[in-house]
Each structure stands twice: as structure tokens, then as C-alpha cells.
Amino acid sequence: MSGVSRLVLALMVVPGSLVAQRDTVPAPRPRVVMALAQTLVLNTVVNRLDVWARDRDWARVSPHTWANNLKYGWAWDEDGFQTNVFAHPYHGSLYFNTARANGVGFFESIPITLFGAWTWEYFGETERPSLNDFLLTSLGGVTLGEMFHRGATTIRDNTDVGFKRTMRELVAVPVDPMGSLNRLLRGGWSGVGPNPAAHDPDAYVLRIGAGARFARDFMNDSTASVGALQLDVLYGDPFAGRYEMPFDVFSLRLLVSTYTGLTSLQATGQLYGRNLNDSTARIRHALAVNQRYDYQKNPAQSFGGQSVEIGINSRWRLGDRDRGPFAIRTALFLDGIILGAIDAPGAGLGLRDYDFGSGGGIRWEASLERHAQRFLTLHGRIDYMHTVSGTAADHMVNESGIELFVPVGRRLGIAAQSYLFDRESHYMTRPPDRRDFPEGRLMVVWTRAAAKP
């Protein structure tokens, strides 16, 4: 079973642990030195496995290679798209959650993540330190790491015992390996007690869909279909309470397809939020600053990276404020791409066939909801990216779509989704490249949700 499949399996058991439990355990005493030591041990173990199990020459480090790395400094590497845009951020989440597992707070875990990424780049490989790896590992590690930390916390249940308790601990391992290891070493797998506050968010929506993707087959100029599994997580609600901690509100969408594997992973976590009007108002507006992680791979574009966005979330209640279950939600955000990647011909050597760059764009969304569950959603995003490493080019990418969810039972429903992905790339040395990729999805969806008024 692949790592992505294990992650989906792990998150499928989240709802079983999201029960009303208000007894919480105090935050553990921060163990900063222990977190730094475990980060170094993690890098050492990964390096030795690369040598002994995978026979990778680039992992055969020595004091001589360390001296060269310190002497020559940063470069851009030639690894494949999935390695740089997904695997490195996931590796960074291990650093981040090493800190979180040792009781270190969100902001204090960031320098430990930077420390892990920096020491790996200089001392874990014979190749020159990679600037793109450092940025993607650290920034992506924070975004994915905090979501995985909170997700694993909802999976585990300190009040449970026996076989069910053990299964929860095992299922949480691929989501938060370092947290699980620390709990095992400290007796957390069997000790009975109250749960952390993050175990029971006041508002959440979990949807798991299975079905098919329908898209154009460019080789045969026909429509082809493949199996698909989609996971949607909405954790927290920007209107359920005041901003307290980063990632009290986050969203994640994971799409896995047969034959192609990981197709899309998009995650947005709120770093800061502020209400812009009275919390009792029928129409609500809230300012938010978010951190984003993106990974998309389809015939129109292999696109991903790290960005920060700022904008307004709004909720427009329909009818009476207290009794009306329906509302319209809107979001309008401007984003700045810190480091992005997009496929481009002639961008590099070896496995690298994509540009690195920076830029910005706009994202919008409008949804019709009932009791915080979204039934009709329209959304779009346009981004511009200028190449800083690769083929001299300017890229414009677009993603727009419409999603409909029809309930057919208490927790089951049918989801129909239609998307258009397109891009336009202008190169200095070759003709422009224009592509579009329409796609449809039809899925049976299971939903578990709770909402705070």
C-alpha cells in the first residue's frame, strides 16, 4: 500500500474519534533540545537507509563532501517534479512534527523545521545544497505538518483502551510518524487520560468520495475515464469563534487516481484571522492570512508550490439568523507565490522538466451551504509565475470549476464536479504554449460533519 493510500485510510477513521469531549490535557513541557536531537537522528537514519537499502551514491557523504557543500553553497537541483513538490514537503512535515511531538508550539516549531532542512541539504547529500529543496521542505513542512499533527490528534483517542485504541494509534502512524514514535516511547499508546483540545474541533466537514474521472484522451481524441478517490477535510470555521492559533481553520483536498496515483493535493491553513464586523450579524466578514500548499498534475499543467494569501471570507445567511439553515459563503483572496514549479520543455537536465519561479494571483469562491455543508460551489484561481530557474518564460495558469453535492441519505450523497485547467506560457526562445484540460468527476460521497452556530 502506498503512502498516499495509507494517508487516506488513516483519515477515514477521523470521524469516529470526533466525539464531544471537553476534558483536555494541559500542553506538555517543550523539549526543544530533544526535538533538535531527534531531527538530527531522523536525517542520519534517512541518509543511512539511502546508502544501505537504496544504494544511492549521492547519500555517501563524508567530511570532504560537507566541506565542499559549505564552500560552494546553494544551487538549483534536477530532481523530478513529484520528488521536489511533494516528497520534500512531506519530509519537512516530519521535522515540524518532531517539534510538535516534543511539546513545542507552532511558531517555535518553524526554526526547528528550518534547521532540519538546512542540515540535510549541507550534510545529508554529496550534491550541492539545493535552494529549492530548502524552501519547499521548510515551507511545505509547516503547512502539511500542522495539518497532519492536528489530523493525527483527532484519530488518536486517549480515553480508549484495548484493540480499538491500538488500531487508532497504528492508523495515525503514516499521518504523523514522529508523533506516533514519541508517544510509543513515552507510553502514550496505552496511557489513559484526557484528550488535547485539537482532538475535538467545534466545526468540521469530512467527505470521502469514490468514483470516476472523465477527461479528454489526447492520444485518441476521445473521452477516457479512470477510477478516483477524493478526500475533503474542512477543519474549523472562520466564523465559529475568535482567532486563537494558526491552523485552527484549514482545508485539505486529496485526489488519487488509478494509473496516475497522486493527482492533486491542495491545502490551505489560516495563519491569522480577524472579524471585521459584529459576530452576531446576519452577514459576516472576516480577514484572513493563509498559507497554501499546491500540487497538481494533469495534461494541462504540472503545477505546485508554496504561497501566502490575504483576503476576505464572508457568510451571508439567508432568512432568519438563528433558524435559517441556509447561507452563501464567499471568499476573495490575493496570493503571492514564494516558490512555484510548472512543467516546461528544456527546463533542466536529468529528471527535471519544469521551471521554478515566483509570482502571484487571485482566488475566488462562492458556495451555497446548509448547516455549514456545501452543496453547490463555484470557484476559480488565476496565477502568474515568472521563471527564476529553468527556461526563460512567463506562465499564466487557471483552474476553475463547479461542484454539486446531492444528499441521498443521512451521510451518503452523489457529487458531480466539472473543472477546466488551462495555461499559457510565453518563452524567450520558442513559440507560446497554450493548453486546456476539461475534466469531470462523478462520485459516491460519504460525509461526516459538525457545525457550531
Legacy VTK file of the C-alpha trace (Angstrom):
# vtk DataFile Version 3.0
C-alpha trace
ASCII
DATASET POLYDATA
POINTS 453 float
0.000 0.000 0.000
1.379 3.413 -0.998
1.982 6.270 1.434
-0.911 8.205 -0.111
-3.258 5.223 0.307
-2.252 4.853 3.939
-2.925 8.549 4.485
-6.434 8.198 3.036
-7.092 5.116 5.186
-5.875 6.986 8.251
-8.108 9.981 7.730
-11.124 7.762 7.110
-11.240 6.919 10.815
-11.156 10.548 11.956
-14.922 10.910 12.389
-15.089 8.025 14.806
-12.922 9.952 17.221
-14.623 13.327 16.812
-16.987 12.972 19.741
-17.968 15.573 22.273
-15.131 15.541 24.777
-14.361 18.752 26.610
-11.843 17.409 29.117
-8.436 18.376 27.756
-4.897 17.653 28.786
-2.501 20.529 29.555
0.129 21.294 26.944
3.308 19.258 27.591
6.528 20.946 28.632
8.501 21.939 25.493
11.566 19.753 24.866
13.467 21.901 22.374
16.819 20.139 22.791
15.144 16.747 22.373
13.390 17.980 19.205
16.682 19.180 17.706
18.397 15.907 18.614
15.601 13.817 17.072
15.782 15.937 13.911
19.464 15.079 13.536
18.754 11.403 14.231
15.989 11.453 11.607
18.361 12.860 8.992
21.020 10.308 9.896
18.591 7.389 9.653
17.221 8.556 6.281
20.750 9.038 4.941
21.864 5.576 6.048
18.768 3.964 4.534
19.519 5.724 1.247
23.004 4.193 1.331
22.330 0.717 2.680
18.851 -0.034 1.301
18.752 2.087 -1.887
22.469 2.225 -2.801
22.341 5.952 -3.623
25.744 7.431 -4.414
24.579 10.945 -3.568
23.990 9.804 0.032
27.587 8.613 0.599
28.586 11.737 2.492
31.924 12.400 4.208
33.741 15.317 5.836
35.113 16.123 2.369
31.618 16.482 0.834
30.493 18.526 3.846
33.399 20.921 3.343
32.584 21.295 -0.354
28.930 21.994 0.398
29.842 24.653 2.925
32.317 26.170 0.468
30.167 26.307 -2.688
26.712 26.934 -1.194
23.314 26.961 -2.840
22.272 25.638 -6.265
19.089 24.500 -8.056
18.726 20.727 -8.274
17.492 18.441 -11.068
15.108 16.109 -9.189
11.732 15.121 -10.607
8.542 17.123 -10.087
6.902 14.767 -7.575
10.136 14.462 -5.577
10.581 18.211 -5.199
6.979 19.374 -4.950
5.504 16.542 -2.841
8.178 14.322 -1.269
10.298 17.175 0.103
7.369 18.981 1.779
6.257 15.679 3.301
9.801 15.180 4.611
9.615 18.694 6.050
6.419 17.754 7.884
8.450 15.124 9.761
10.779 17.861 11.057
7.848 20.048 12.051
6.038 17.236 13.834
9.205 16.169 15.620
8.979 19.548 17.318
5.224 19.352 17.876
5.576 15.858 19.359
8.014 17.310 21.901
5.563 19.944 23.074
6.974 22.810 21.007
4.447 25.414 19.850
3.546 26.238 16.262
5.808 29.253 15.779
8.690 27.723 17.732
8.497 24.603 15.519
9.281 26.639 12.403
13.007 27.240 13.174
13.377 23.547 14.036
11.942 22.720 10.597
14.400 25.148 9.004
17.206 23.519 10.998
16.241 20.055 9.741
16.048 21.182 6.115
19.353 23.099 6.305
21.325 20.270 7.937
20.017 17.769 5.378
20.978 19.965 2.425
24.521 20.553 3.689
25.293 17.236 5.406
22.811 14.642 4.070
23.825 14.642 0.381
27.016 14.841 -1.634
25.383 17.238 -4.104
25.475 20.988 -3.563
22.761 22.290 -1.214
19.555 22.850 -3.141
17.810 26.185 -2.581
14.515 24.905 -3.955
14.660 21.853 -1.676
15.311 24.039 1.361
12.363 26.333 0.608
9.907 23.601 -0.381
10.882 21.343 2.521
10.604 24.032 5.165
7.557 25.961 3.927
5.660 22.869 2.833
6.700 21.107 6.017
4.998 23.758 8.126
1.762 23.689 6.104
1.408 19.916 5.869
2.994 19.294 9.255
0.469 21.254 11.304
-2.443 19.697 9.406
-1.045 16.197 9.908
-0.373 16.961 13.575
-3.981 18.001 14.135
-5.338 15.190 11.955
-3.432 12.564 13.937
-4.657 14.135 17.171
-8.266 13.588 16.083
-7.515 9.981 15.101
-5.960 9.070 18.429
-8.177 8.815 21.498
-6.531 8.844 24.926
-9.783 7.715 26.562
-9.992 4.491 24.553
-8.488 1.114 25.525
-7.735 -2.300 24.102
-7.730 -3.307 20.457
-9.606 -0.225 19.290
-7.054 2.029 20.994
-4.147 0.175 19.372
-5.754 0.390 15.932
-6.193 4.155 16.276
-2.539 4.543 17.215
-1.437 2.410 14.248
-3.640 4.264 11.771
-2.185 7.600 12.947
1.384 6.473 12.172
1.507 7.436 8.432
-0.167 10.777 9.175
2.241 11.739 11.965
5.121 9.214 12.181
7.257 11.275 14.559
4.368 11.977 16.891
3.478 8.288 16.955
7.084 7.294 17.679
7.328 9.730 20.565
4.026 8.529 22.002
5.214 4.918 21.780
8.476 5.700 23.594
6.670 7.643 26.324
3.798 5.226 26.921
1.232 7.289 25.044
-0.097 4.317 23.103
-1.621 2.776 26.223
-1.887 5.524 28.845
-5.477 6.569 29.580
-6.303 10.230 30.118
-7.968 13.325 28.663
-7.502 14.365 25.056
-5.835 17.531 23.755
-8.180 20.321 22.672
-7.381 19.688 18.978
-8.948 16.226 19.288
-12.438 17.694 19.083
-12.808 20.711 16.742
-16.043 22.646 17.145
-16.721 22.579 13.406
-15.581 20.185 10.716
-16.654 18.524 7.480
-15.129 15.270 6.261
-16.081 13.908 2.862
-14.704 10.785 1.224
-15.704 10.174 -2.384
-15.078 7.246 -4.713
-15.949 7.171 -8.380
-14.534 8.147 -11.744
-12.777 10.995 -13.524
-13.785 11.725 -17.102
-11.311 13.624 -19.230
-10.089 14.069 -22.771
-7.729 11.398 -24.078
-5.314 13.495 -26.131
-3.797 10.428 -27.815
-7.104 9.145 -29.250
-9.102 12.399 -29.238
-11.813 10.763 -27.148
-13.131 10.743 -23.596
-11.437 8.414 -21.138
-12.330 7.538 -17.552
-10.237 6.377 -14.610
-11.085 5.467 -11.040
-10.656 8.183 -8.433
-10.658 8.593 -4.667
-11.157 12.084 -3.240
-10.775 13.280 0.338
-12.027 16.678 1.539
-11.358 17.998 5.029
-12.681 21.302 6.384
-11.309 21.753 9.895
-12.701 24.633 11.939
-14.758 27.597 10.773
-13.590 31.229 10.499
-16.984 32.309 11.882
-17.262 29.767 14.720
-15.142 31.808 17.119
-12.307 34.274 17.502
-8.885 33.638 16.011
-6.670 31.926 18.592
-3.972 29.816 16.940
-2.621 29.246 13.419
-4.402 26.418 11.612
-7.445 26.457 13.879
-9.052 26.697 10.439
-7.718 24.733 7.490
-8.874 22.850 4.408
-7.332 19.972 2.505
-8.267 18.167 -0.703
-6.526 14.999 -1.840
-7.239 13.297 -5.183
-5.767 9.919 -6.091
-6.445 8.265 -9.452
-5.847 4.806 -10.819
-2.800 4.605 -13.103
-1.619 8.139 -12.270
-1.531 7.903 -8.459
-1.334 11.256 -6.676
-3.147 13.724 -8.917
-3.828 16.670 -6.651
-3.122 17.806 -3.101
-4.213 21.307 -2.116
-4.063 22.600 1.429
-4.800 25.994 2.972
-4.227 26.877 6.624
-5.217 30.113 8.330
-2.238 31.873 9.877
-4.220 34.856 11.149
-7.864 35.853 11.269
-9.859 38.876 12.387
-13.587 39.553 12.409
-14.477 42.703 10.503
-17.967 43.140 11.960
-20.218 42.001 14.811
-20.188 38.245 15.392
-23.996 38.308 15.775
-24.586 39.952 12.391
-26.540 38.091 9.718
-23.827 38.993 7.206
-20.305 38.272 8.429
-16.903 39.245 7.048
-13.503 38.086 8.308
-9.990 38.985 7.245
-7.652 36.015 6.849
-3.996 35.434 6.077
-3.417 31.900 4.820
-0.505 29.669 3.987
-1.048 27.459 0.921
0.429 24.278 -0.460
-0.407 23.130 -4.005
0.343 20.031 -6.050
-1.455 19.372 -9.338
-0.557 17.060 -12.165
-2.650 16.791 -15.332
-2.095 17.138 -19.114
-2.519 20.924 -18.972
-0.013 21.544 -16.227
2.161 20.053 -13.552
1.916 22.945 -11.126
2.642 23.372 -7.444
4.466 25.253 -4.769
4.193 27.383 -1.653
2.312 30.650 -1.336
0.791 33.093 1.145
-2.566 34.748 0.554
-4.625 37.522 2.137
-8.308 38.184 1.643
-11.856 38.191 2.950
-14.121 35.291 3.913
-17.826 36.164 4.045
-21.008 34.399 5.137
-24.411 35.658 4.029
-27.216 33.973 5.999
-30.463 33.503 4.106
-33.598 34.126 6.153
-33.623 34.322 9.942
-30.155 34.424 11.531
-30.951 31.851 14.239
-33.294 29.461 12.413
-32.264 29.756 8.791
-30.068 26.781 7.882
-29.007 28.146 4.505
-26.187 30.555 3.770
-23.939 31.709 0.986
-20.196 31.715 1.601
-17.777 33.732 -0.473
-14.009 34.092 -0.466
-11.787 36.530 -2.339
-8.009 36.312 -1.908
-4.825 37.689 -3.413
-1.846 35.352 -3.226
1.901 35.664 -3.538
3.821 32.624 -4.763
7.018 32.299 -2.745
8.296 29.428 -4.869
6.313 27.619 -7.534
7.014 24.974 -10.159
5.425 24.356 -13.558
6.316 21.913 -16.328
8.272 23.420 -19.218
10.345 21.912 -22.048
14.095 22.228 -21.749
13.894 23.477 -18.168
16.781 21.402 -16.857
18.787 18.213 -17.024
18.006 14.660 -15.979
14.553 14.298 -14.395
13.841 17.983 -14.237
11.330 19.139 -16.856
9.814 22.142 -15.061
10.584 25.766 -14.180
10.902 27.273 -10.727
9.505 30.753 -10.267
7.637 33.313 -8.205
4.564 35.387 -8.862
1.041 35.993 -7.647
-2.620 35.776 -8.469
-6.214 35.811 -7.304
-8.590 33.161 -5.943
-12.352 33.358 -5.520
-15.099 31.032 -4.342
-18.872 31.103 -3.780
-20.841 28.305 -2.115
-24.420 27.540 -1.112
-24.476 25.687 2.194
-26.887 24.160 4.673
-25.726 23.772 8.269
-22.154 24.542 7.104
-22.197 21.737 4.498
-21.595 22.987 0.969
-23.929 21.730 -1.753
-23.113 23.996 -4.686
-19.703 25.613 -5.162
-18.218 27.752 -7.902
-14.534 28.595 -7.710
-11.621 29.885 -9.744
-7.970 30.745 -9.471
-5.579 32.558 -11.809
-1.843 32.784 -11.162
1.102 34.361 -12.920
4.603 32.935 -12.446
7.917 34.268 -13.745
10.778 31.790 -14.105
13.784 32.271 -11.820
15.393 28.912 -12.664
14.792 26.981 -15.876
13.532 28.141 -19.252
13.162 31.925 -19.543
9.378 32.237 -19.527
6.240 33.749 -18.069
3.387 31.406 -17.193
-0.332 32.016 -16.620
-2.327 29.160 -15.082
-6.041 28.899 -14.436
-8.223 26.491 -12.518
-11.986 26.938 -12.431
-14.821 24.619 -11.581
-18.325 23.946 -10.387
-19.215 21.286 -7.810
-22.640 19.890 -6.924
-23.413 17.610 -3.988
-26.808 15.904 -3.718
-27.579 14.014 -0.472
-29.359 10.695 -0.893
-29.266 9.567 2.722
-28.158 10.613 6.182
-24.484 10.553 5.255
-24.362 9.388 1.650
-24.639 11.537 -1.436
-23.693 11.966 -5.069
-21.085 14.525 -6.152
-20.806 15.834 -9.703
-17.855 18.110 -10.445
-16.667 19.871 -13.589
-13.292 21.608 -13.992
-11.256 23.431 -16.551
-7.478 23.620 -16.240
-5.654 25.791 -18.737
-2.310 27.527 -19.036
-0.478 29.879 -21.348
3.320 30.023 -21.331
5.407 32.597 -23.197
9.041 31.645 -23.782
12.001 33.721 -24.847
13.351 31.099 -27.264
10.294 29.147 -28.502
6.675 29.733 -29.556
3.984 30.195 -26.875
2.483 27.073 -25.341
-1.285 27.034 -24.781
-3.110 24.062 -23.278
-6.509 23.329 -21.759
-7.789 20.256 -19.956
-11.512 19.904 -19.132
-12.341 17.247 -16.576
-15.461 15.819 -14.934
-15.858 13.728 -11.791
-18.790 11.643 -10.595
-18.553 10.106 -7.141
-20.460 8.484 -4.342
-19.622 10.507 -1.227
-19.759 9.720 2.484
-19.954 12.745 4.793
-19.471 13.350 8.489
-19.858 16.882 9.808
-20.480 19.039 12.846
-21.110 22.770 12.954
-21.122 25.449 15.628
-23.734 28.180 15.135
LINES 1 454
453 0 1 2 3 4 5 6 7 8 9 10 11 12 13 14 15 16 17 18 19 20 21 22 23 24 25 26 27 28 29 30 31 32 33 34 35 36 37 38 39 40 41 42 43 44 45 46 47 48 49 50 51 52 53 54 55 56 57 58 59 60 61 62 63 64 65 66 67 68 69 70 71 72 73 74 75 76 77 78 79 80 81 82 83 84 85 86 87 88 89 90 91 92 93 94 95 96 97 98 99 100 101 102 103 104 105 106 107 108 109 110 111 112 113 114 115 116 117 118 119 120 121 122 123 124 125 126 127 128 129 130 131 132 133 134 135 136 137 138 139 140 141 142 143 144 145 146 147 148 149 150 151 152 153 154 155 156 157 158 159 160 161 162 163 164 165 166 167 168 169 170 171 172 173 174 175 176 177 178 179 180 181 182 183 184 185 186 187 188 189 190 191 192 193 194 195 196 197 198 199 200 201 202 203 204 205 206 207 208 209 210 211 212 213 214 215 216 217 218 219 220 221 222 223 224 225 226 227 228 229 230 231 232 233 234 235 236 237 238 239 240 241 242 243 244 245 246 247 248 249 250 251 252 253 254 255 256 257 258 259 260 261 262 263 264 265 266 267 268 269 270 271 272 273 274 275 276 277 278 279 280 281 282 283 284 285 286 287 288 289 290 291 292 293 294 295 296 297 298 299 300 301 302 303 304 305 306 307 308 309 310 311 312 313 314 315 316 317 318 319 320 321 322 323 324 325 326 327 328 329 330 331 332 333 334 335 336 337 338 339 340 341 342 343 344 345 346 347 348 349 350 351 352 353 354 355 356 357 358 359 360 361 362 363 364 365 366 367 368 369 370 371 372 373 374 375 376 377 378 379 380 381 382 383 384 385 386 387 388 389 390 391 392 393 394 395 396 397 398 399 400 401 402 403 404 405 406 407 408 409 410 411 412 413 414 415 416 417 418 419 420 421 422 423 424 425 426 427 428 429 430 431 432 433 434 435 436 437 438 439 440 441 442 443 444 445 446 447 448 449 450 451 452
